[in-house]
Amino acid sequence: MKKSHAENDVGPWAKQKLGALESYLEAYHKVMAKQKFELIYIDAFAGPGRSRIRASGQVDAELDLFLDAEQKAASREFIAGSPVVALRTGRGFDRYYFFDNDPGRVKLLEKIKEEHSNKVVHVICMDANSGVQKLARKIDEHHLVRAVAFLDPYGPNLHWKTVQSLAETRKVDVIINFPLAMAINRLVTKSPNIRENWVELLDKCFGSHDWHDLAYEVKGDMFGHERSQKRERTDMRLLHYYHRRLEGAFGHTVAPSLVKNTKRAPLYYLLWASSNPRGKPIADHIMKFGVRIGSKGRKERRQPSLFSSSSR
Ligand SMILES: C[S@@+](CC[C@H](N)C(=O)[O-])C[C@H]1O[C@@H](n2cnc3c(N)ncnc32)[C@H](O)[C@@H]1O
């Protein structure tokens, strides 16, 4: 069930993602300071603008026993969500576009817009895919525009077509939350009989049906019957496929960075891509906070080395 905008709690790992975004934007502004581009920030799945950090389960249980409601509320930390991070970082962008399809969250974003009345902020309540594709067409028409797009869905809601529309402008750097473990790999069920609407979601997310053959193989059993079954390390195959597509579309990527939850279970991967190689060392640096997949630095053990920092 979709969370209500009133209860926007996030796990402590959200700090990593937002820290990476902030560091990237800071460096981006420094690089762009001497250039005459109009700078745009796009937050496709903007959220409410501020979120509460959830305490871990154990701490929460203890708090429940010993604290009254007010103390409990005070024990939770609020953090700025990605729209606020973008508004406060560096010299700022010339224009901001915040998309969210939840009217409650959009109301909260409107408040944030009021708090930043000196900035040009567009808060748009609509499906991010149609909104961003439309915006990409506009960006494409303007020679002196550059943009950063933060694409941070909960599930497989970011369509490949949207990513591709940004790549085609050759003016946009993207930071993508690819929710492989927390959403995508769960839709790719053990049995190949996936629900029809999930297949549709995955087709849109990957921009083709190729994910299916990457995820399932046909094997004969001891009685000579052929059965389709989920392959080993499907998650890594799908990540590799998506990352390769990003590289093909944009030209430059860095090794994905894995974000885990407090129990060290994988959640999602942060991916960066751009058609400009200049952002690459910065992206490489900020991605170091997570477990790098196939990079020269810290490596996830037992992972096939599928990835490397890459450019065309
Ligand atoms: C992970 S949250 C975003 C968190 C935010 N980026 C932050 O760091 O503070 C994802 C948001 O996407 C919104 N959302 C989900 N599907 C969407 C869609 N198709 N179009 C626009 N927004 C969508 C949800 O309402 C939710 O607020």
The ligand as a Gaussian input file, in Angstrom:
#p B3LYP/6-31G(d) Opt

LIG

0 1
 C       11.586000       7.419000      -2.688000
 S       10.365000       8.686000      -2.645000
 C       11.296000      10.113000      -3.048000
 C       12.188000      10.599000      -1.973000
 C       12.907000      11.869000      -2.287000
 N       13.647000      11.771000      -3.534000
 C       13.852000      12.237000      -1.163000
 O       14.999000      11.804000      -1.224000
 O       13.460000      12.953000      -0.280000
 C        9.465000       8.403000      -4.127000
 C        8.362000       9.405000      -4.409000
 O        7.900000       9.156000      -5.747000
 C        6.516000       9.411000      -5.800000
 N        6.022000       8.672000      -6.989000
 C        5.828000       7.340000      -7.143000
 N        5.465000       7.057000      -8.408000
 C        5.462000       8.245000      -9.083000
 C        5.206000       8.609000     -10.438000
 N        4.881000       7.680000     -11.359000
 N        5.309000       9.900000     -10.773000
 C        5.646000      10.842000      -9.850000
 N        5.905000      10.544000      -8.565000
 C        5.812000       9.270000      -8.176000
 C        5.981000       8.961000      -4.467000
 O        4.776000       9.646000      -4.150000
 C        7.132000       9.342000      -3.519000
 O        6.921000      10.588000      -2.939000

